[in-house]
């Protein structure tokens, strides 16, 4: 009877048991409610095919699809204290960190990598919104500064993918101090003459927007990304007014001059490659005819000119005074002053008494 209990009955239970379907096989579009199979969404760069809504993209997948062949080198970032303020609200800050690390498999909200983008070397810093909302703390600040240092040391452009809810409240003033520190790091990039391109993803808010995310040479945003300092709900409650349609969205900010361009995720990689090529090799993006024209103009400017150059002399003081005193055509005419001699050479009559010397 053992073989019936051990073999037959388990197989019967398996045959008639209800199959369990994973919860993440189908993903709902927030805009249209369309249900999309997760594999179709991944193949389409996490963009809903029909609506074009850009879902949040896993940070590792973003790096894999950005670099040539998905090959890149992760840069180790400095270690920081786990809980410098011994902060606790409903839970201990250390417990929240452990849960975020177990959920994402990352140490913090920043990854720094270097590799090639269409054969051009770049340094990429990417924020992970899945790690405590991509909040900016000491570890994230150190990671961004490390990315800037590596870019300066290797002479490479820096690309930032920003996704954050702002400064990390559990670190208090220590998280706010990352704003000036990251600003100084960006200034070092500019002093080195290296391109700094910022890609703003959904969402980018708070202290991140108030610091390094808005200091780039070029600002790009994904369609529909929420970008701002305070959220729209907080602003409406503060000013007690209804905000315009699409307020703080990428398209609204582009229309009002806060962004340089809005680029879909499918076009992001070639767009970044063209921008880096333009900013590092400005002549290479010209057509062959334009490049020859630029080269010819440079050669002509270098050769000395054989044509005589007219000598420029300064006008004498009397002529300059006469030019200054001459009235403009639209100004009222002043009475003419008598000249010292006429055209025929005879002395002009002098008014007033004449005294003997």
C-alpha positions, 0 to 999 in steps of 0.5 A: 500500500505504500506505493499507492500513498507515495506515488499514486495519490500525489500524482492524482492531487497534482492532476486535479489541483488548480494551477497557480498563475504568477501575478506578474505575467500581465501588466496593466497600462496606467493610461488605458487599462490595457493588459500587456503580457510581460514578455511583450512589454520587455521586448518593447523596452517597457513601453506599452505598445498601443498607448506608448506609455513608458513604464519604469524600467529596471536599472540593470536592463537600462544599462544592458540596452544602453551600452554596446553589446550590453557590456559594461564595467560597474564602478565600485562606490564608497561605503558610508554609515548605514544609519548615522542618525539612528533614525526610527519612525514606524520601523528602523531605518536599518530594517528598511535598508535591508528590505530594499536590498533584498528586494532589488539586489542592489546596495543602494539607489545608484549604479555607476558604470562605464563602457562604450556607446556606439564605440564612444566611451562614456560613464553612466550614473543611473538611479534605481527608483525601486530602491526606496524611491531612488531617494538621495542619501549619503551613499547615493551622493557618494556614488554620483561624486564617484561617477564625476571623478571617474569621468574626469580621470578618464576624460569621458562624458557623463550621462545621468539617468535620474529617477528619484522622489528627493532627499532621503528623510531618514538621513536628515541634514546629511542627505541635504548636504549632498545637494551642494556636494553634487553641485561641486562635482558637476562644476568639476566636470564643466571645468574639465570641458566634459559633456554632462547629459541628463535624462529625466525619467518618471519621476524626478522630484525633490532635492534631486531636481534642485541639484545635479539633475538640472545642471546638465549641458543638455536635458532630455526627458522620457515622454510623460515623465513627472519632473518638479520639486514639490508634487502637483497635489502639494502645490494645489493645496498650497496655492488653492488653485487648479493647475494647468493640464499636464503640469510638471510633465515632460511635454509641458516643461519642454513647451516652457523651456525647461527641457531641451528635448523629449525622446522616446525610449526607442530613440534614446540610445542613438540620440545620446550617441549623436549628442556625444559625438556632436559635443566631443567631435563637432566637425564629425557630424557635418556632411563631407562637403561642409567638412571640406568647407570648414577645412578650407576656411581654416587653411585660408585663415592660416595663410597670410593675405597678399592684398594691400591693406588700406592704412587706417588713420585717426581723424584729427581733433577738429574734424572729429569735433565737427562730426560730433557737432553735426546734427542728425538728419531728424533733429532740428536744424541749428543756425549756421555759423559764419565761415572764416572764408568764402569759396572764392577766397575773399574774407567774409564780413564780420559782424560786431565792432572792430577794435584796433589792436 
